[in-house]
Amino acid sequence: MRGFITTLALLLPLIGCGPLSPSASLPYDATLGAADPTRGAIFSTAYAFNNPGGLATPAIAARAAANVEFLAVSLPHDARYGSSPTVNQQMAAARREMHAALGIVEGANPQLVVNGLYAASRALAAGDNAAAERALAPAVFSNGGETLRRLAAMGPWPRTAEATAMAEREHLRIEQERINSQPGGDSSGRN
């Protein structure tokens, strides 16, 4: 009985909170060497979508698309980055653009999207197209073969390019504010 009461006490604050927001995490190899995977995803994705050759291979394109999914569902709830509502709206629009372009099933679980795209990226990097297609489960990707073809011929994604660049600028602004708020953190050279 005591266990039930303890469990109930822990759950009562959650009652009436509504459904949980979708969330996702990045796999272990998402940003090897980066101390902060979210920061790494922001910078790598902004680079990929805003530089010529940033999406040069299907493997890189799959990782970048996975990062868009991750950032779109994670940034609105990440207190460290304090994303603005504008960034959150832009990332949501980028996510919709990506879902339409890659044939991602409406309402797909974000974690399954991230996992599938990263698994496909690994397989593509290893030269195993069959494994890449198998990684794109039909419950998440309406046609894995078509998704791979689209990753291989990524055209411009204007909303995604804009959103990822905006997320990067916002992150840099927040970092600069943190530096300036520290004692002796005036980056202008004045003391």
Backbone as CSV, one residue per row, in Angstrom:
resi,resn,N_x,N_y,N_z,CA_x,CA_y,CA_z,C_x,C_y,C_z
1,MET,0.822,-1.188,0.000,0.000,0.000,0.000,0.869,1.257,0.000
2,ARG,1.946,1.231,0.787,2.839,2.386,0.859,3.424,2.685,-0.525
3,GLY,3.810,1.642,-1.273,4.355,1.821,-2.616,3.343,2.457,-3.554
4,PHE,2.088,2.027,-3.424,1.037,2.593,-4.260,0.859,4.078,-3.965
5,ILE,0.843,4.435,-2.709,0.663,5.835,-2.306,1.846,6.681,-2.788
6,THR,3.045,6.133,-2.672,4.230,6.853,-3.145,4.153,7.069,-4.652
7,THR,3.784,6.032,-5.375,3.654,6.145,-6.830,2.585,7.158,-7.197
8,LEU,1.452,7.110,-6.513,0.368,8.043,-6.765,0.812,9.473,-6.476
9,ALA,1.554,9.664,-5.417,2.043,11.004,-5.075,2.986,11.539,-6.152
10,LEU,3.755,10.653,-6.758,4.651,11.083,-7.818,3.912,11.399,-9.110
11,LEU,2.811,10.702,-9.364,2.062,10.880,-10.599,1.039,12.011,-10.544
12,LEU,0.540,12.350,-9.367,-0.501,13.373,-9.261,-0.114,14.706,-9.902
13,PRO,1.114,15.178,-9.737,1.444,16.451,-10.398,1.364,16.372,-11.918
14,LEU,1.467,15.188,-12.487,1.433,15.035,-13.933,0.027,14.944,-14.495
15,ILE,-0.944,14.633,-13.649,-2.324,14.513,-14.103,-2.815,15.896,-14.512
16,GLY,-3.407,15.978,-15.666,-3.913,17.247,-16.153,-2.875,18.037,-16.927
17,CYS,-1.669,17.513,-17.052,-0.633,18.217,-17.808,-0.794,18.033,-19.302
18,GLY,-1.681,17.166,-19.707,-1.868,16.919,-21.124,-0.861,15.915,-21.631
19,PRO,-0.918,15.630,-22.910,0.004,14.643,-23.468,1.431,15.177,-23.466
20,LEU,2.363,14.267,-23.321,3.766,14.654,-23.344,4.151,15.061,-24.759
21,SER,5.020,16.030,-24.842,5.506,16.472,-26.157,6.388,15.397,-26.747
22,PRO,6.419,15.306,-28.079,7.317,14.326,-28.685,8.758,14.700,-28.361
23,SER,9.587,13.703,-28.225,10.987,13.974,-27.928,11.856,12.954,-28.650
24,ALA,13.134,13.257,-28.681,14.096,12.353,-29.298,15.460,12.637,-28.700
25,SER,16.318,11.662,-28.807,17.710,11.854,-28.408,18.576,11.390,-29.566
26,LEU,19.812,11.840,-29.556,20.738,11.473,-30.618,21.476,10.200,-30.239
27,PRO,21.846,9.387,-31.219,22.618,8.172,-30.922,24.048,8.528,-30.515
28,TYR,24.744,7.546,-30.010,26.098,7.741,-29.480,27.054,8.355,-30.498
29,ASP,26.879,8.045,-31.749,27.832,8.502,-32.767,27.377,9.763,-33.502
30,ALA,26.378,10.426,-32.978,25.845,11.606,-33.661,26.865,12.728,-33.748
31,THR,27.527,12.984,-32.696,28.491,14.082,-32.675,29.710,13.646,-31.879
32,LEU,30.410,12.675,-32.411,31.606,12.181,-31.734,32.584,13.327,-31.508
33,GLY,33.094,13.406,-30.310,34.062,14.442,-29.976,33.433,15.732,-29.487
34,ALA,32.129,15.881,-29.636,31.465,17.099,-29.163,31.060,16.912,-27.708
35,ALA,31.369,17.878,-26.900,30.997,17.801,-25.483,29.485,17.923,-25.308
36,ASP,28.837,18.633,-26.203,27.395,18.856,-26.120,26.764,18.433,-27.447
37,PRO,26.069,17.294,-27.468,25.472,16.820,-28.721,24.480,17.801,-29.349
38,THR,23.724,18.522,-28.542,22.761,19.476,-29.097,23.507,20.598,-29.811
39,ARG,24.530,21.118,-29.192,25.345,22.180,-29.799,25.966,21.660,-31.105
40,GLY,26.495,20.452,-31.067,27.076,19.865,-32.267,26.053,19.708,-33.374
41,ALA,24.841,19.297,-33.018,23.777,19.132,-34.017,23.382,20.475,-34.616
42,ILE,23.333,21.512,-33.801,22.988,22.846,-34.306,24.011,23.280,-35.353
43,PHE,25.289,23.195,-35.001,26.333,23.680,-35.916,26.454,22.812,-37.173
44,SER,26.432,21.498,-37.011,26.604,20.637,-38.183,25.418,20.734,-39.130
45,THR,24.229,20.877,-38.595,23.043,20.961,-39.432,22.975,22.310,-40.149
46,ALA,23.314,23.381,-39.442,23.349,24.696,-40.089,24.364,24.686,-41.228
47,TYR,25.514,24.076,-41.006,26.519,23.987,-42.058,25.994,23.164,-43.238
48,ALA,25.428,22.017,-42.948,24.977,21.113,-44.012,23.958,21.771,-44.931
49,PHE,23.007,22.485,-44.361,21.923,23.040,-45.169,22.213,24.424,-45.731
50,ASN,23.324,25.042,-45.343,23.597,26.407,-45.782,24.921,26.592,-46.498
51,ASN,25.563,25.510,-46.896,26.829,25.601,-47.597,26.828,24.697,-48.823
52,PRO,27.385,25.180,-49.922,27.483,24.317,-51.105,28.270,23.056,-50.755
53,GLY,27.745,21.934,-51.101,28.412,20.675,-50.799,28.176,20.182,-49.385
54,GLY,27.385,20.914,-48.606,27.119,20.495,-47.230,26.354,19.188,-47.140
55,LEU,25.626,18.868,-48.195,24.837,17.634,-48.256,25.374,16.756,-49.393
56,ALA,26.692,16.682,-49.481,27.373,16.068,-50.628,27.074,14.597,-50.825
57,THR,26.818,13.858,-49.772,26.554,12.429,-49.910,25.231,12.083,-49.223
58,PRO,24.598,10.996,-49.636,23.355,10.585,-48.970,23.563,10.291,-47.482
59,ALA,24.731,9.792,-47.110,24.995,9.503,-45.692,24.984,10.784,-44.868
60,ILE,25.621,11.823,-45.392,25.633,13.114,-44.695,24.233,13.710,-44.675
61,ALA,23.514,13.600,-45.785,22.154,14.126,-45.856,21.241,13.432,-44.842
62,ALA,21.394,12.132,-44.672,20.568,11.392,-43.706,20.854,11.862,-42.279
63,ARG,22.129,12.068,-41.957,22.483,12.567,-40.612,21.919,13.966,-40.393
64,ALA,22.041,14.812,-41.403,21.535,16.178,-41.274,20.019,16.172,-41.080
65,ALA,19.315,15.337,-41.829,17.862,15.241,-41.687,17.489,14.719,-40.292
66,ALA,18.227,13.748,-39.798,17.978,13.230,-38.447,18.180,14.330,-37.408
67,ASN,19.198,15.144,-37.611,19.457,16.240,-36.677,18.343,17.281,-36.707
68,VAL,17.767,17.523,-37.881,16.636,18.447,-37.969,15.477,17.910,-37.125
69,GLU,15.201,16.625,-37.260,14.128,16.007,-36.463,14.405,16.185,-34.969
70,PHE,15.623,15.850,-34.566,16.017,15.980,-33.161,15.865,17.420,-32.671
71,LEU,16.408,18.368,-33.401,16.370,19.766,-32.971,14.944,20.297,-32.926
72,ALA,14.125,19.931,-33.896,12.751,20.436,-33.945,11.938,20.016,-32.725
73,VAL,12.176,18.807,-32.223,11.391,18.357,-31.065,12.104,18.604,-29.741
74,SER,13.407,18.880,-29.773,14.169,19.037,-28.538,14.380,20.487,-28.114
75,LEU,14.675,21.357,-29.056,14.989,22.744,-28.692,13.884,23.437,-27.893
76,PRO,12.607,23.237,-28.226,11.578,23.939,-27.453,11.579,23.587,-25.962
77,HIS,12.201,22.465,-25.594,12.181,22.016,-24.209,13.572,22.029,-23.566
78,ASP,14.545,22.621,-24.237,15.923,22.623,-23.755,16.228,23.962,-23.098
79,ALA,16.215,23.983,-21.770,16.421,25.221,-21.021,17.801,25.822,-21.253
80,ARG,18.778,25.001,-21.612,20.134,25.528,-21.814,20.195,26.487,-22.975
81,TYR,19.387,26.253,-23.984,19.455,27.079,-25.174,18.384,28.145,-25.215
82,GLY,17.367,27.991,-24.405,16.340,29.014,-24.312,15.852,29.489,-25.663
83,SER,15.618,28.573,-26.560,15.219,28.937,-27.922,14.029,29.872,-27.916
84,SER,14.091,30.783,-28.829,12.992,31.738,-28.964,11.812,31.044,-29.641
85,PRO,10.615,31.569,-29.428,9.454,30.998,-30.122,9.632,31.035,-31.634
86,THR,10.313,32.039,-32.151,10.535,32.127,-33.590,11.390,30.966,-34.072
87,VAL,12.458,30.643,-33.340,13.307,29.509,-33.715,12.494,28.226,-33.657
88,ASN,11.705,28.067,-32.611,10.889,26.858,-32.472,9.918,26.715,-33.639
89,GLN,9.287,27.813,-34.041,8.346,27.771,-35.165,9.077,27.449,-36.468
90,GLN,10.242,28.045,-36.650,11.018,27.792,-37.864,11.471,26.332,-37.928
91,MET,11.909,25.784,-36.797,12.345,24.385,-36.780,11.161,23.452,-37.024
92,ALA,9.986,23.798,-36.515,8.790,22.980,-36.779,8.464,23.003,-38.272
93,ALA,8.602,24.162,-38.914,8.360,24.260,-40.361,9.411,23.455,-41.127
94,ALA,10.654,23.500,-40.668,11.720,22.710,-41.304,11.416,21.224,-41.194
95,ARG,10.920,20.827,-40.043,10.572,19.414,-39.829,9.464,18.985,-40.790
96,ARG,8.466,19.837,-40.958,7.382,19.514,-41.899,7.923,19.414,-43.330
97,GLU,8.806,20.341,-43.693,9.404,20.309,-45.024,10.183,19.014,-45.230
98,MET,10.948,18.625,-44.219,11.746,17.401,-44.303,10.840,16.170,-44.403
99,HIS,9.797,16.118,-43.594,8.882,14.971,-43.632,8.272,14.820,-45.021
100,ALA,7.847,15.939,-45.603,7.247,15.878,-46.942,8.281,15.437,-47.983
101,ALA,9.482,15.970,-47.894,10.518,15.664,-48.887,10.997,14.218,-48.806
102,LEU,11.054,13.671,-47.612,11.599,12.320,-47.441,10.536,11.242,-47.305
103,GLY,9.268,11.610,-47.370,8.201,10.614,-47.276,8.073,10.005,-45.895
104,ILE,8.211,10.847,-44.879,8.065,10.365,-43.502,6.577,10.352,-43.172
105,VAL,6.123,9.251,-42.624,4.713,9.038,-42.309,4.241,10.089,-41.305
106,GLU,3.065,10.644,-41.569,2.497,11.643,-40.661,2.340,11.054,-39.259
107,GLY,2.755,11.800,-38.271,2.644,11.370,-36.881,3.714,10.381,-36.452
108,ALA,4.746,10.192,-37.271,5.818,9.245,-36.929,6.516,9.673,-35.648
109,ASN,6.866,8.678,-34.853,7.588,8.925,-33.607,8.950,9.542,-33.929
110,PRO,9.270,10.714,-33.364,10.534,11.379,-33.676,11.770,10.517,-33.409
111,GLN,11.733,9.732,-32.350,12.899,8.903,-32.046,13.103,7.847,-33.123
112,LEU,12.012,7.304,-33.647,12.133,6.318,-34.723,12.651,6.952,-36.014
113,VAL,12.285,8.210,-36.250,12.809,8.933,-37.414,14.317,9.112,-37.261
114,VAL,14.747,9.595,-36.096,16.182,9.797,-35.836,16.936,8.481,-35.962
115,ASN,16.427,7.447,-35.310,17.104,6.145,-35.344,17.216,5.611,-36.772
116,GLY,16.119,5.697,-37.533,16.129,5.185,-38.899,17.104,5.930,-39.787
117,LEU,17.109,7.250,-39.695,18.008,8.039,-40.535,19.473,7.828,-40.153
118,TYR,19.764,7.709,-38.867,21.154,7.450,-38.470,21.598,6.055,-38.884
119,ALA,20.709,5.070,-38.752,21.057,3.714,-39.184,21.280,3.687,-40.699
120,ALA,20.438,4.394,-41.441,20.615,4.467,-42.893,21.926,5.165,-43.229
121,SER,22.250,6.213,-42.495,23.501,6.938,-42.727,24.712,6.028,-42.531
122,ARG,24.691,5.245,-41.462,25.800,4.318,-41.200,25.930,3.304,-42.338
123,ALA,24.791,2.746,-42.766,24.803,1.746,-43.838,25.276,2.367,-45.150
124,LEU,24.811,3.571,-45.451,25.244,4.246,-46.679,26.743,4.536,-46.648
125,ALA,27.255,4.960,-45.514,28.691,5.233,-45.382,29.510,3.963,-45.587
126,ALA,28.923,2.815,-45.223,29.598,1.528,-45.412,29.364,0.958,-46.814
127,GLY,28.586,1.659,-47.624,28.319,1.197,-48.983,27.270,0.106,-49.083
128,ASP,26.446,-0.047,-48.052,25.425,-1.096,-48.028,24.038,-0.485,-48.224
129,ASN,23.649,-0.279,-49.474,22.356,0.343,-49.771,21.177,-0.509,-49.314
130,ALA,21.310,-1.830,-49.387,20.214,-2.707,-48.953,19.959,-2.538,-47.453
131,ALA,21.029,-2.474,-46.670,20.876,-2.261,-45.222,20.298,-0.880,-44.943
132,ALA,20.692,0.104,-45.742,20.153,1.454,-45.564,18.647,1.456,-45.801
133,GLU,18.206,0.766,-46.838,16.771,0.715,-47.120,16.024,-0.025,-46.008
134,ARG,16.610,-1.102,-45.495,15.976,-1.846,-44.389,15.880,-0.983,-43.129
135,ALA,16.813,-0.061,-42.933,16.805,0.803,-41.748,15.632,1.776,-41.762
136,LEU,15.090,2.026,-42.936,13.988,2.977,-43.077,12.666,2.221,-43.025
137,ALA,12.250,1.914,-41.823,11.072,1.069,-41.574,9.810,1.654,-42.199
138,PRO,8.981,0.797,-42.822,7.744,1.257,-43.469,6.771,1.943,-42.513
139,ALA,6.864,1.654,-41.234,5.975,2.320,-40.279,6.356,3.797,-40.107
140,VAL,7.563,4.161,-40.521,8.061,5.524,-40.349,8.281,6.214,-41.697
141,PHE,8.799,5.470,-42.664,9.115,6.001,-43.991,8.216,5.295,-45.001
142,SER,7.408,6.063,-45.718,6.415,5.437,-46.595,7.041,4.563,-47.674
143,ASN,8.269,4.891,-48.123,8.947,4.092,-49.139,10.447,4.292,-48.955
144,GLY,11.092,3.343,-48.295,12.513,3.473,-47.969,13.390,3.698,-49.179
145,GLY,13.106,3.004,-50.273,13.890,3.181,-51.490,13.777,4.592,-52.040
146,GLU,12.568,5.135,-52.019,12.359,6.507,-52.489,13.041,7.507,-51.555
147,THR,12.988,7.256,-50.261,13.679,8.131,-49.309,15.172,8.161,-49.611
148,LEU,15.767,7.003,-49.907,17.192,6.956,-50.241,17.477,7.735,-51.523
149,ARG,16.610,7.621,-52.510,16.806,8.375,-53.755,16.743,9.876,-53.488
150,ARG,15.840,10.271,-52.631,15.712,11.700,-52.308,16.918,12.198,-51.504
151,LEU,17.449,11.356,-50.624,18.656,11.739,-49.877,19.853,11.896,-50.813
152,ALA,19.874,11.095,-51.879,20.986,11.152,-52.838,20.893,12.367,-53.757
153,ALA,19.728,12.955,-53.849,19.535,14.099,-54.750,18.854,15.243,-54.006
154,MET,19.404,15.585,-52.861,18.786,16.624,-52.043,18.846,17.957,-52.765
155,GLY,17.678,18.492,-53.039,17.597,19.828,-53.593,17.604,20.831,-52.447
156,PRO,17.407,22.063,-52.760,17.373,23.056,-51.685,16.117,22.885,-50.837
157,TRP,16.298,23.021,-49.570,15.193,23.010,-48.616,15.203,24.380,-47.955
158,PRO,14.520,25.362,-48.521,14.643,26.737,-48.033,14.224,26.931,-46.580
159,ARG,13.143,26.307,-46.160,12.715,26.469,-44.752,13.738,25.863,-43.803
160,THR,14.280,24.737,-44.196,15.263,24.065,-43.346,16.552,24.867,-43.286
161,ALA,16.991,25.399,-44.409,18.201,26.232,-44.414,18.005,27.451,-43.523
162,GLU,16.868,28.094,-43.647,16.579,29.278,-42.829,16.496,28.922,-41.343
163,ALA,15.801,27.852,-41.036,15.615,27.463,-39.635,16.928,27.067,-38.970
164,THR,17.752,26.303,-39.676,19.007,25.862,-39.062,19.974,27.026,-38.894
165,ALA,19.979,27.952,-39.849,20.820,29.150,-39.700,20.329,29.997,-38.535
166,MET,19.015,30.107,-38.380,18.460,30.878,-37.272,18.781,30.223,-35.928
167,ALA,18.700,28.901,-35.861,19.040,28.194,-34.615,20.504,28.431,-34.265
168,GLU,21.364,28.417,-35.278,22.793,28.663,-35.032,23.017,30.088,-34.516
169,ARG,22.397,31.075,-35.149,22.546,32.471,-34.698,22.032,32.640,-33.273
170,GLU,20.896,32.020,-32.975,20.325,32.119,-31.624,21.267,31.491,-30.608
171,HIS,21.829,30.349,-30.960,22.770,29.689,-30.051,23.993,30.569,-29.810
172,LEU,24.532,31.157,-30.857,25.698,32.032,-30.712,25.356,33.263,-29.869
173,ARG,24.149,33.804,-30.046,23.710,34.947,-29.243,23.651,34.580,-27.764
174,ILE,23.104,33.409,-27.476,23.001,32.958,-26.084,24.389,32.744,-25.494
175,GLU,25.277,32.135,-26.251,26.652,31.940,-25.764,27.325,33.273,-25.475
176,GLN,27.132,34.254,-26.352,27.743,35.567,-26.136,27.169,36.234,-24.898
177,GLU,25.868,36.116,-24.689,25.256,36.682,-23.481,25.831,36.035,-22.227
178,ARG,26.046,34.726,-22.251,26.638,34.040,-21.098,28.045,34.551,-20.830
179,ILE,28.821,34.732,-21.892,30.191,35.238,-21.737,30.161,36.645,-21.164
180,ASN,29.295,37.499,-21.700,29.225,38.888,-21.251,28.686,39.026,-19.840
181,SER,27.901,38.062,-19.382,27.327,38.157,-18.038,28.292,37.683,-16.954
182,GLN,29.382,37.066,-17.348,30.372,36.602,-16.369,31.278,37.759,-15.985
183,PRO,31.761,37.779,-14.732,32.695,38.827,-14.343,33.902,38.811,-15.288
184,GLY,34.222,39.981,-15.821,35.346,40.074,-16.751,35.012,39.496,-18.110
185,GLY,33.720,39.266,-18.380,33.325,38.618,-19.632,32.999,39.570,-20.743
186,ASP,33.344,40.855,-20.592,33.080,41.809,-21.649,33.965,41.500,-22.837
187,SER,33.363,41.034,-23.925,34.149,40.610,-25.080,34.568,41.789,-25.965
188,SER,34.176,43.003,-25.614,34.506,44.143,-26.449,35.933,44.625,-26.242
189,GLY,36.599,44.110,-25.220,37.964,44.535,-24.933,38.001,45.651,-23.915
190,ARG,36.831,46.207,-23.558,36.797,47.245,-22.521,36.734,46.596,-21.164
191,ASN,37.317,47.183,-20.192,37.281,46.658,-18.809,36.542,47.580,-17.912
